[in-house]
Amino acid sequence: MENRIINQPQVLVLCQLFYPELVSTGQTLTELCEVLSDWGTDVEVICGPLTVLDQKTRVSRNMEYKGIKIKRVWGTRFPKLRFLGKLFNQVTYAISLFFYLLFDFSKRPILVLTNPPFLGAICAIQRVIGGKPFIYLAFDIYPDTAIKLGVIKENGLISGLWDRINRFILKQSSAVIVLGRCMKKVILSKGKGIDSLPEKIHVIHIWSDDRHIHPVDEIENPYTHKWNLDGKFVVSYSGNMGRVHDMETIMGAARELRDSQYIVFLFIGEGYKKQWMIDYARNRKLANCQFHTYVDRKEIGYSLSCANIGLVSLVSGQEGLSVPSKTFGILAAGVPVIAIMAANSEIALVVKENDCGIVVEPGDIQGLAEVIVRLCFDSELVENFKKNALNTIQARYNIRNAAEKYFSIIRSLQY
């Protein structure tokens, strides 16, 4: 027992969102840390205050959850769905994090996310002065994402400075984790000339926590009855409805199919575009659309299993910059996927390689509507996609497979 403690791997995780805020990266990193802790890793997480769903609830600054030590540093709690509020939350969290690392003299490696996008720079600075090795986990690629969305100028001062900071981070990192092949190409292009970069990059796919998510029969699903979905063909979008997601094509397809009494569009979650979607449906009197907020983590399997088809999307130009993690939860629930995104994006490749759904180009409203109608009336094809969806998760995209790769990298960086 004593020998096991001495050789116990350690990792410090820097993640603004974490348990009990189980949305977006908060849920993904919580699931990963649960498994790593269960496998004997000493995990400490430095996160920020709750901001996404609840502005009033207070939680302890120091807590332990399933063996994970959680420290919540100070930060503002403005509504995350407003740009300035989100920015203030990120900046104040980063400042608190900087001072925490300044007085943390342990040598345990850091796992740091690109969200907020400037956390990696803090880790790179402390690395230069002899600090901890760090693993840079790229969930999104900045400033490219912001440029594609028109938030900043492509050749402006901010984007140029940001790219230089990215090179600094990539050079100082001990390992870089990307979510897909298209993202790896982007990172390599951004770090061109850094000789060690190709060896440092690891492609580790996002996973489904198939410990909790699995198919649920319609007759046993409480949400089917709660949301009045009995006897309907349910097309569901579950998760963040953010700037990078092509919700416009989805709402356009809902408009095209509004006269169908059988097809229902189910939206579960929150995000920047959600209010626009609600207004769009209301103004066009789309009775075939339902909107709900996030469900409790324990019930995600039920909500995902409500669907006959699950939707994931990226606006054109976001391929290689973002990989929708919601895809793998949909597949774990045994639900086929319609991926509304460029054919060379990682998720489109996964769907095609595993024959678990159909890919539609962003902006192709008519094409999406036609695919939905086709699947609505082709039960044999849907059943084949369902079988392949489950096989895909069991064979490759489950949390155990991903956690083994993270565990191996963390072990390699122990002093």
C-alpha positions as CSV (number, residue, x, y, z in Angstrom):
1,M,0.0,0.0,0.0
2,E,2.8,2.4,0.9
3,N,4.6,1.6,-2.4
4,R,1.4,2.4,-4.3
5,I,1.1,5.8,-2.6
6,I,4.7,6.7,-3.4
7,N,4.3,5.8,-7.0
8,Q,0.8,7.3,-7.4
9,P,0.5,9.5,-10.5
10,Q,-0.5,13.1,-9.9
11,V,-2.1,15.7,-12.1
12,L,-3.4,19.2,-11.6
13,V,-6.4,20.0,-13.8
14,L,-7.2,23.6,-14.8
15,C,-10.8,23.7,-15.9
16,Q,-13.1,26.7,-15.4
17,L,-16.2,24.5,-15.4
18,F,-16.3,21.4,-13.2
19,Y,-18.6,19.3,-10.9
20,P,-21.3,20.1,-9.9
21,E,-21.5,22.3,-13.1
22,L,-21.9,19.4,-15.5
23,V,-22.3,21.1,-18.8
24,S,-19.9,21.5,-21.8
25,T,-16.3,21.0,-20.8
26,G,-17.4,20.7,-17.1
27,Q,-19.1,17.4,-17.8
28,T,-16.3,16.1,-20.1
29,L,-13.5,16.8,-17.6
30,T,-15.5,15.6,-14.6
31,E,-16.0,12.2,-16.4
32,L,-12.3,11.9,-17.2
33,C,-11.2,12.8,-13.7
34,E,-13.6,10.3,-12.2
35,V,-12.0,7.5,-14.1
36,L,-8.4,8.7,-13.5
37,S,-9.1,9.0,-9.8
38,D,-10.7,5.5,-9.8
39,W,-7.5,4.2,-11.4
40,G,-5.3,5.5,-8.7
41,T,-4.4,9.0,-9.9
42,D,-4.1,11.8,-7.4
43,V,-6.3,14.4,-9.1
44,E,-6.7,18.0,-8.0
45,V,-8.9,20.4,-10.0
46,I,-8.7,24.2,-9.9
47,C,-12.0,25.5,-11.2
48,G,-14.1,28.7,-11.1
49,P,-17.4,29.6,-9.5
50,L,-20.7,28.3,-10.9
51,T,-21.8,30.5,-13.8
52,V,-23.8,28.6,-16.4
53,L,-27.2,27.7,-14.9
54,D,-27.4,29.0,-11.4
55,Q,-26.2,32.5,-10.3
56,K,-27.2,32.1,-6.7
57,T,-26.2,28.7,-5.5
58,R,-23.0,28.6,-3.4
59,V,-20.8,25.6,-3.1
60,S,-17.8,25.0,-0.9
61,R,-14.5,26.4,-2.1
62,N,-12.8,23.2,-1.2
63,M,-14.5,19.9,-1.6
64,E,-13.9,16.3,-2.5
65,Y,-15.9,14.3,-5.1
66,K,-15.2,10.6,-5.8
67,G,-11.6,11.0,-4.6
68,I,-11.0,14.2,-6.7
69,K,-9.9,17.3,-4.7
70,I,-11.7,20.3,-6.0
71,K,-10.6,23.9,-5.3
72,R,-12.8,26.7,-6.5
73,V,-10.9,30.0,-6.9
74,W,-12.5,33.4,-7.0
75,G,-14.0,34.7,-10.1
76,T,-17.0,36.8,-11.3
77,R,-20.4,35.1,-12.0
78,F,-21.9,37.1,-14.8
79,P,-24.3,35.3,-17.1
80,K,-22.2,33.2,-19.5
81,L,-24.4,33.6,-22.5
82,R,-23.5,37.3,-22.8
83,F,-20.1,37.9,-24.4
84,L,-18.8,40.5,-21.9
85,G,-20.1,38.4,-18.9
86,K,-18.3,35.4,-20.2
87,L,-15.1,37.4,-20.8
88,F,-15.1,38.9,-17.3
89,N,-15.6,35.4,-15.8
90,Q,-12.7,34.0,-17.8
91,V,-10.3,36.9,-17.0
92,T,-11.0,36.8,-13.3
93,Y,-10.7,33.1,-13.2
94,A,-7.4,33.3,-15.0
95,I,-6.0,36.0,-12.7
96,S,-6.9,33.8,-9.6
97,L,-5.3,30.8,-11.3
98,F,-2.1,32.7,-12.0
99,F,-1.7,33.6,-8.3
100,Y,-2.5,30.0,-7.3
101,L,0.2,28.6,-9.5
102,L,2.6,31.2,-8.3
103,F,2.5,29.7,-4.8
104,D,2.1,26.1,-5.8
105,F,5.6,24.5,-5.6
106,S,4.6,20.9,-6.4
107,K,6.0,19.2,-9.5
108,R,2.9,17.4,-10.6
109,P,2.0,17.9,-14.3
110,I,-0.8,20.2,-15.4
111,L,-3.7,19.3,-17.7
112,V,-4.9,22.7,-19.1
113,L,-7.7,23.4,-21.5
114,T,-8.0,25.9,-24.3
115,N,-11.2,27.1,-22.6
116,P,-10.6,29.8,-21.5
117,P,-8.2,30.3,-24.4
118,F,-5.4,32.1,-22.5
119,L,-4.8,29.6,-19.7
120,G,-2.1,27.8,-21.7
121,A,-0.1,31.0,-21.7
122,I,0.0,31.1,-17.9
123,C,1.3,27.5,-17.9
124,A,3.9,28.3,-20.6
125,I,5.2,31.3,-18.6
126,Q,5.6,29.2,-15.4
127,R,7.2,26.4,-17.4
128,V,9.9,28.9,-18.7
129,I,10.9,29.8,-15.1
130,G,11.2,26.1,-14.1
131,G,7.6,25.3,-13.3
132,K,5.5,22.2,-14.0
133,P,5.3,20.4,-17.3
134,F,1.9,20.8,-18.8
135,I,-0.4,18.9,-21.2
136,Y,-2.3,21.3,-23.5
137,L,-5.8,20.0,-24.3
138,A,-7.2,21.7,-27.4
139,F,-11.0,21.7,-27.3
140,D,-11.2,24.7,-29.6
141,I,-8.6,26.5,-31.7
142,Y,-8.2,30.3,-31.2
143,P,-8.1,32.9,-32.7
144,D,-9.3,30.9,-35.7
145,T,-12.7,30.2,-34.2
146,A,-13.2,33.9,-33.4
147,I,-12.1,35.0,-36.8
148,K,-14.4,32.6,-38.6
149,L,-17.3,33.9,-36.5
150,G,-16.4,37.5,-37.3
151,V,-15.6,38.4,-33.7
152,I,-12.1,39.6,-34.5
153,K,-10.3,40.5,-37.8
154,E,-8.1,37.9,-39.5
155,N,-5.1,40.1,-40.1
156,G,-5.6,42.4,-37.0
157,L,-3.3,43.1,-34.1
158,I,-5.2,40.8,-31.8
159,S,-5.2,37.8,-34.1
160,G,-1.5,38.2,-34.8
161,L,-0.6,38.5,-31.2
162,W,-2.7,35.5,-30.4
163,D,-1.0,33.4,-32.9
164,R,2.4,34.3,-31.4
165,I,1.1,33.3,-28.0
166,N,-0.1,30.0,-29.4
167,R,3.3,29.2,-30.8
168,F,4.8,30.0,-27.4
169,I,2.4,27.6,-25.7
170,L,2.9,24.8,-28.2
171,K,6.7,25.2,-27.8
172,Q,6.7,25.0,-24.0
173,S,4.1,22.3,-23.7
174,S,5.1,18.7,-22.8
175,A,2.2,17.2,-24.7
176,V,-0.6,18.5,-26.9
177,I,-3.9,16.6,-27.1
178,V,-6.3,17.2,-30.1
179,L,-9.7,15.8,-30.6
180,G,-9.4,14.7,-34.2
181,R,-7.4,14.4,-37.4
182,C,-8.6,17.7,-38.9
183,M,-7.6,19.5,-35.6
184,K,-4.2,17.9,-35.7
185,K,-3.5,19.4,-39.1
186,V,-4.5,22.9,-37.9
187,I,-2.2,22.6,-34.8
188,L,0.7,21.5,-37.0
189,S,0.2,24.4,-39.3
190,K,0.1,26.9,-36.4
191,G,3.3,25.4,-34.9
192,K,5.2,25.1,-38.2
193,G,8.9,25.2,-37.4
194,I,8.6,23.8,-33.9
195,D,10.7,20.6,-34.4
196,S,9.3,18.8,-31.4
197,L,5.7,19.4,-32.1
198,P,4.8,16.4,-34.3
199,E,6.1,14.0,-31.5
200,K,4.1,15.9,-28.8
201,I,0.7,15.7,-30.5
202,H,-1.7,13.0,-29.4
203,V,-5.1,12.5,-31.1
204,I,-7.5,11.4,-28.4
205,H,-11.1,11.4,-29.3
206,I,-13.9,12.7,-27.1
207,W,-15.8,9.9,-25.6
208,S,-19.2,8.8,-24.3
209,D,-19.6,7.9,-20.7
210,D,-21.3,4.7,-21.5
211,R,-21.3,3.8,-17.8
212,H,-24.3,6.1,-17.6
213,I,-25.6,6.4,-21.2
214,H,-27.2,3.5,-22.9
215,P,-30.4,2.8,-25.0
216,V,-33.7,3.1,-23.2
217,D,-36.9,1.6,-24.7
218,E,-39.6,4.1,-25.5
219,I,-42.1,2.5,-23.2
220,E,-39.7,2.7,-20.2
221,N,-38.5,6.3,-20.9
222,P,-40.1,8.8,-18.6
223,Y,-39.2,11.7,-20.9
224,T,-41.1,10.3,-23.8
225,H,-44.2,10.7,-21.8
226,K,-43.2,13.9,-20.0
227,W,-42.6,15.7,-23.3
228,N,-45.5,14.1,-25.1
229,L,-43.4,12.3,-27.7
230,D,-45.3,9.0,-27.8
231,G,-45.8,7.9,-31.4
232,K,-43.6,10.6,-32.8
233,F,-40.5,10.5,-35.0
234,V,-38.1,12.6,-32.8
235,V,-35.2,14.6,-34.3
236,S,-33.2,15.8,-31.3
237,Y,-30.4,18.3,-30.7
238,S,-29.0,18.0,-27.2
239,G,-26.3,20.3,-25.8
240,N,-24.8,23.7,-26.4
241,M,-26.5,25.8,-29.1
242,G,-23.5,28.1,-29.6
243,R,-22.1,30.4,-32.2
244,V,-20.1,27.6,-33.9
245,H,-23.1,25.4,-34.3
246,D,-25.2,25.5,-37.5
247,M,-28.6,25.9,-35.9
248,E,-29.9,28.0,-38.8
249,T,-30.0,24.9,-41.1
250,I,-31.7,22.9,-38.5
251,M,-34.4,25.5,-37.9
252,G,-34.8,25.9,-41.7
253,A,-35.5,22.1,-41.9
254,A,-38.0,22.4,-39.1
255,R,-39.7,25.1,-41.1
256,E,-39.8,22.9,-44.2
257,L,-41.3,20.0,-42.3
258,R,-43.8,22.0,-40.2
259,D,-46.8,20.4,-41.8
260,S,-45.8,17.0,-40.8
261,Q,-47.9,15.7,-37.9
262,Y,-45.4,12.9,-37.1
263,I,-42.0,14.6,-37.0
264,V,-40.9,16.6,-33.9
265,F,-37.8,18.6,-33.4
266,L,-36.6,18.4,-29.8
267,F,-34.0,20.9,-28.5
268,I,-32.4,20.2,-25.1
269,G,-29.8,22.6,-23.6
270,E,-28.8,26.2,-23.7
271,G,-26.5,28.5,-25.6
272,Y,-26.0,31.7,-27.5
273,K,-28.4,30.9,-30.3
274,K,-31.2,29.4,-28.3
275,Q,-33.3,32.5,-27.9
276,W,-33.0,33.2,-31.6
277,M,-34.3,29.7,-32.3
278,I,-37.2,30.1,-29.9
279,D,-38.1,33.4,-31.6
280,Y,-37.7,31.8,-35.0
281,A,-40.1,29.0,-34.1
282,R,-42.6,31.4,-32.5
283,N,-42.7,33.9,-35.3
284,R,-43.2,31.1,-37.9
285,K,-45.7,29.2,-35.7
286,L,-43.6,26.0,-35.8
287,A,-45.6,23.7,-33.6
288,N,-43.2,20.9,-34.4
289,C,-40.4,22.4,-32.1
290,Q,-39.9,21.8,-28.4
291,F,-37.3,23.6,-26.3
292,H,-36.1,22.3,-22.9
293,T,-33.1,23.1,-20.7
294,Y,-30.4,20.7,-19.6
295,V,-31.5,17.6,-17.8
296,D,-29.8,16.1,-14.7
297,R,-26.6,14.2,-15.6
298,K,-28.2,11.0,-14.2
299,E,-31.0,11.3,-16.8
300,I,-29.0,12.2,-19.9
301,G,-29.4,8.6,-21.1
302,Y,-33.2,9.0,-21.0
303,S,-33.3,12.4,-22.8
304,L,-30.9,11.2,-25.5
305,S,-32.9,8.0,-26.0
306,C,-36.0,10.0,-26.7
307,A,-34.7,10.6,-30.2
308,N,-35.0,8.5,-33.3
309,I,-32.3,10.7,-34.9
310,G,-29.7,12.9,-33.2
311,L,-28.3,16.1,-34.8
312,V,-24.8,17.6,-34.5
313,S,-23.7,20.6,-36.4
314,L,-20.8,23.0,-37.2
315,V,-21.0,26.2,-39.2
316,S,-18.9,26.2,-42.4
317,G,-15.3,26.9,-41.7
318,Q,-15.2,25.4,-38.2
319,E,-13.9,22.0,-39.3
320,G,-10.6,21.4,-37.5
321,L,-11.4,24.1,-35.0
322,S,-14.0,22.4,-33.0
323,V,-15.3,18.8,-32.5
324,P,-18.9,18.4,-31.2
325,S,-18.5,16.0,-28.2
326,K,-22.3,15.6,-28.0
327,T,-22.0,13.1,-30.9
328,F,-20.7,10.3,-28.8
329,G,-23.4,10.5,-26.2
330,I,-25.9,10.2,-29.0
331,L,-24.2,7.1,-30.3
332,A,-24.0,5.6,-26.9
333,A,-27.8,5.9,-26.6
334,G,-28.1,3.8,-29.8
335,V,-29.3,6.8,-31.8
336,P,-28.1,7.4,-35.4
337,V,-26.5,10.8,-36.2
338,I,-27.1,13.4,-38.8
339,A,-23.9,15.5,-39.0
340,I,-24.5,18.9,-40.5
341,M,-20.9,19.9,-41.2
342,A,-18.1,19.8,-43.8
343,A,-17.3,16.3,-45.1
344,N,-13.7,16.6,-44.0
345,S,-14.5,17.4,-40.3
346,E,-13.7,14.8,-37.7
347,I,-17.3,13.9,-36.8
348,A,-18.3,13.6,-40.4
349,L,-15.4,11.1,-40.9
350,V,-16.5,9.2,-37.8
351,V,-20.1,8.9,-39.1
352,K,-19.1,7.8,-42.5
353,E,-16.3,5.4,-41.4
354,N,-18.7,3.6,-38.9
355,D,-21.9,3.8,-41.0
356,C,-23.8,5.2,-38.1
357,G,-25.6,8.1,-39.8
358,I,-25.6,10.6,-42.6
359,V,-23.6,13.7,-43.4
360,V,-25.2,16.9,-44.7
361,E,-23.4,20.0,-45.8
362,P,-23.9,23.2,-43.7
363,G,-26.6,25.4,-45.1
364,D,-28.3,22.6,-47.1
365,I,-31.8,23.1,-45.6
366,Q,-33.6,21.1,-48.3
367,G,-31.0,18.3,-48.1
368,L,-31.4,18.0,-44.3
369,A,-35.2,17.9,-44.6
370,E,-35.1,15.2,-47.2
371,V,-32.7,13.1,-45.1
372,I,-35.0,13.4,-42.1
373,V,-38.0,12.3,-44.2
374,R,-36.0,9.4,-45.7
375,L,-35.0,8.1,-42.3
376,C,-38.5,8.6,-40.9
377,F,-39.8,6.1,-43.4
378,D,-36.9,3.7,-43.7
379,S,-36.9,1.8,-40.4
380,E,-34.5,-0.8,-41.7
381,L,-31.8,1.8,-42.4
382,V,-32.4,3.4,-39.0
383,E,-32.0,0.1,-37.2
384,N,-28.8,-0.6,-39.1
385,F,-27.4,2.8,-38.0
386,K,-28.5,2.1,-34.4
387,K,-26.6,-1.2,-34.3
388,N,-23.5,0.5,-35.8
389,A,-23.8,3.4,-33.3
390,L,-23.5,1.1,-30.3
391,N,-20.7,-0.9,-31.9
392,T,-18.8,2.3,-32.6
393,I,-18.9,3.3,-28.9
394,Q,-18.1,-0.2,-27.6
395,A,-15.2,-0.6,-29.9
396,R,-13.5,2.7,-29.7
397,Y,-15.2,5.9,-28.5
398,N,-15.8,5.0,-24.8
399,I,-14.4,6.7,-21.8
400,R,-12.1,3.8,-20.8
401,N,-10.2,3.9,-24.1
402,A,-9.7,7.7,-23.9
403,A,-8.8,7.6,-20.2
404,E,-6.1,5.0,-20.8
405,K,-4.3,7.4,-23.2
406,Y,-4.6,10.3,-20.8
407,F,-3.3,8.1,-18.0
408,S,-0.3,7.0,-20.0
409,I,0.6,10.6,-20.8
410,I,0.3,11.7,-17.2
411,R,2.4,8.8,-16.0
412,S,5.1,9.7,-18.5
413,L,5.5,13.2,-17.0
414,Q,5.9,12.2,-13.3
415,Y,9.0,13.2,-11.5
